[in-house]
Amino acid sequence: MAPLGVLTAVVSVIRVCGTPTLRAFIGRAQEGSGIAEAELCSSTSRDVCEMYKNGAITRVFGRPKILEFVQDTDEANFYDSRGLGTASAGLYTFPEYLKTIHGREKWKEIQKSRSPASEEEPFAPYPNLMLNIGFKQSTPTELRLIALFSVMLQVSVIAYAVICDKYLKLTKEGQLPPSWGLPLMVVGTIFLCTGMGFSSYLIETSSTERNFQRLRKGGSIVHWVQPGGQVVGDHTFDSWAYNDSYDPIRRFVSSRRKVNKQKESALTWAAASGTVIGFILQFVGLRTVHSSVSVYQLSAVLLMSAGRAMLRRRRSD
């Protein structure tokens, strides 16, 4: 609702989900899938990774040396006193930790839809730093409030346009607006918002995520260690280490690109076409109605931009 970056969204959904024919339409026919993934997605793959540099997390091409592991503070034996197996000193990779008793007690996988093969889905080949520690994760309540606010804000723009046209009879350049202007603006807004939402959905479904929720604070600390002197993707990275002992993450995410995902040409065409058509109809409609409606729509876009920025306002140091 009240979208910003309409043409960027159209180009993005074509780059990520479009067929070569669609990509040729925007001049990206020979672009590799890794380029679009690095710029537009949050997943990691064999070609794309995330590393820390100069106070920020960057997405680059390459295969880095970066370690992600869990420290179980309730299990710190350096030798196996019970003779049950090799002692781990309480250090595990995250997939290994989930197989332990303590891991199952402290973390739980959460998914919208479960499938028999969900447990067999592999983790991302490299850590997802941006999703886990790049910014503090918003609560479901915050997301719902922002979504509700966006819907109410866009509906208020349409309601204001109806009031100006049907009840206040505001004139433009001394004349009443044409009767087709308001319906065109309303239909264009609906098409635009629907197309933008559909484009976001297609980009989101181009990757698969495994989400794990922390059941209780304490008992497990997640560490990330990046050795220095690495040259990855023509960039040199210094050493860096981080753990969540002082600010435990509520959710652990592993996001990877879907393998052999078939290009959904029809859906991509629908999303891109609906967005462009909606943008044109809304633009023409706003030109015909009273100018205060255009100002209201612009204000709504700015407010929603600020709202989206607030969701990622607190970045980790």
NORGIUR-V943653 format. One record per pair of residues at least 4 apart in sequence whose ideal C-beta (glycine too) atoms are under 8 Angstrom apart, sorted by the first residue. I is the first residue (numbers start at 0). J is the second residue. Records with the same first field share a line. If there is no record, write none. Layout:
BEGIN
I=J / J
END
This chain:
BEGIN
0=149 / 150 / 152 / 153 / 192 / 299 / 303
1=149 / 152 / 153 / 156 / 296 / 299 / 300 / 302 / 303
2=8 / 191 / 192 / 195 / 300 / 303
3=300 / 303 / 304
4=8
5=9 / 191 / 195 / 274 / 275 / 278
6=10 / 278
7=11
8=12 / 195 / 198 / 199 / 274
9=13 / 198 / 270 / 271 / 274 / 275
10=14 / 25
11=15 / 35 / 39 / 198 / 202
12=16 / 17 / 198 / 201 / 202 / 267 / 270 / 271
13=17 / 21 / 22 / 24 / 25 / 27 / 267 / 271
14=22 / 25 / 27 / 30 / 35 / 39
15=35 / 36 / 39 / 40 / 201 / 202 / 205
16=201 / 202 / 205 / 262 / 263 / 266 / 267
17=21 / 22 / 262 / 264 / 267 / 271
18=22 / 262 / 264 / 267
19=23 / 28
20=24 / 28 / 264
21=25 / 264 / 267 / 268 / 271
22=27 / 28 / 30
23=27 / 28
27=35
30=34 / 35
31=35
32=36 / 256
33=37 / 44 / 46 / 47 / 60
34=38
35=39 / 40
36=40 / 42 / 44 / 46 / 47 / 256
37=46 / 47 / 58 / 59 / 60
38=58
39=202
40=47 / 202 / 205 / 206 / 254 / 256
41=127 / 129 / 130 / 206 / 254
42=47 / 123 / 127 / 206 / 207 / 254 / 255 / 256
43=47 / 48 / 49 / 123 / 124 / 125 / 126 / 127 / 254 / 255
44=123 / 124 / 255 / 256
45=62 / 124
46=60 / 61
47=58 / 59 / 60 / 256
48=58 / 59 / 60 / 61 / 62 / 63 / 65 / 125 / 231
49=56 / 57 / 58 / 59 / 125 / 126 / 127 / 128 / 129
50=56 / 57 / 59 / 63 / 65 / 128 / 225 / 229 / 231 / 234 / 236
51=55 / 56 / 57 / 128 / 225 / 236 / 239 / 241
52=56 / 57 / 234 / 236 / 237
54=316
56=128 / 129 / 132 / 133
57=234
58=129
59=231 / 232 / 234
60=231 / 232
61=231 / 232
62=125 / 231
63=125 / 225 / 229 / 231 / 236
64=225 / 226 / 229
65=125 / 126 / 223 / 224 / 225 / 226
66=222 / 223 / 224 / 225
67=92 / 93 / 126 / 221 / 222 / 223
68=90 / 91 / 92 / 93 / 221 / 222 / 224
69=90 / 91 / 92 / 93 / 96 / 102 / 219 / 220 / 221 / 222
70=89 / 90 / 219 / 220 / 221 / 222 / 242
71=75 / 89 / 90 / 91 / 96 / 99 / 101 / 102 / 218 / 219
72=89 / 217 / 218 / 219 / 220
73=89 / 101 / 218
74=87 / 89 / 101
75=88 / 89
76=80 / 86 / 87 / 88 / 89
77=86 / 88
78=86
79=83 / 84 / 85 / 86
87=91
91=95 / 96 / 99 / 102
92=96
93=97 / 122 / 211 / 221 / 251 / 253
94=98 / 122
95=99
96=101 / 102 / 106 / 219
97=102 / 103 / 106 / 108 / 211
98=102 / 103
99=103
100=104
101=105 / 218 / 219
102=106 / 219
103=107
104=214
105=213 / 214 / 215 / 218 / 219
106=211 / 212 / 213 / 214 / 219 / 251
107=211 / 212 / 214
108=117 / 209 / 210 / 211 / 212
109=210 / 211 / 212 / 250
110=117 / 209 / 210
113=117
116=120
120=207 / 209
121=255
122=209 / 253 / 255
123=127 / 253 / 254 / 255
124=255
126=131 / 223
127=131 / 252 / 253 / 254
128=132 / 133 / 223
129=133 / 134
130=252 / 254
131=221 / 248 / 250 / 251 / 252
132=223 / 241 / 243 / 248 / 315
133=314 / 315
134=311 / 312 / 313 / 314 / 315
135=246 / 313 / 314 / 315
136=248 / 249 / 250
137=141 / 142 / 310
138=142
139=143
140=144
141=145 / 310
142=146 / 310
143=147
144=148
145=149 / 306 / 307 / 309 / 310
146=150
147=151
148=152 / 306
149=153 / 303 / 306
150=154
151=155
152=156 / 299 / 302 / 303
153=157 / 188 / 192 / 299
154=158
155=159 / 295 / 299
156=160 / 188 / 292 / 295 / 296 / 299
157=161 / 184 / 185 / 188
158=162
159=163 / 291 / 292 / 295
160=164 / 181 / 184 / 185 / 288 / 289 / 292 / 295
161=165 / 166 / 181
162=166 / 167
163=167 / 169 / 288 / 289 / 291 / 292
164=168 / 169 / 176 / 180 / 181 / 288 / 289
165=181
168=175
169=289 / 291
170=174 / 175 / 176 / 289
171=175 / 176 / 287 / 288 / 289 / 290
176=180 / 181 / 287 / 288 / 289
177=287
178=182
179=183 / 287
180=184 / 284 / 286 / 287 / 288
181=185 / 284 / 287 / 288
182=186 / 284
183=187 / 280 / 281 / 283 / 284 / 287
184=188 / 280 / 281 / 284 / 285 / 287 / 288 / 292
185=189 / 284
186=190 / 277 / 280 / 284
187=191 / 276 / 277 / 278 / 279 / 280 / 281 / 282 / 283 / 284
188=192 / 277 / 281 / 284
189=193 / 277
190=194 / 273 / 274 / 276 / 277 / 280 / 281
191=195 / 273 / 274 / 277 / 278 / 280 / 281
192=196 / 277
193=197 / 273 / 277
194=198 / 270 / 271 / 272 / 273 / 274 / 275 / 276 / 277
195=199 / 274
196=200
197=201 / 266 / 269 / 270 / 273 / 274
198=202 / 270 / 271 / 274
199=203
200=204
201=205 / 263 / 266 / 267 / 270
204=257
205=256 / 257 / 260
206=254 / 255 / 256 / 257
207=254 / 255 / 256 / 257
208=252 / 253 / 254
209=252 / 253 / 254
210=250 / 251 / 252
211=250 / 251 / 252
212=249 / 250
213=219 / 247 / 248 / 249 / 250 / 251
216=247
217=247
220=242 / 243 / 244 / 247
221=242 / 243 / 248 / 251
222=240 / 241 / 242
223=239 / 240 / 241 / 242
224=239 / 240
225=229 / 236 / 238 / 239 / 240
226=238
227=236 / 237 / 238 / 239
228=235 / 236 / 237 / 238
229=235 / 236
230=234 / 235 / 236
231=236
241=315
243=247 / 248
246=315
256=260
262=267
263=267
264=268
265=269
266=270
267=271
268=272
269=273
270=274
271=275
272=276
273=277
274=278
275=279
276=280
277=281
278=282
279=283
280=284
281=285
282=286
283=287
284=288
285=292 / 293 / 296
286=293
288=292 / 293
290=294
291=295
292=296
293=297
294=298
295=299
296=300
297=301
298=302
299=303
300=304
301=305
302=306
303=307
304=308
305=309
306=310
307=311
308=312
END
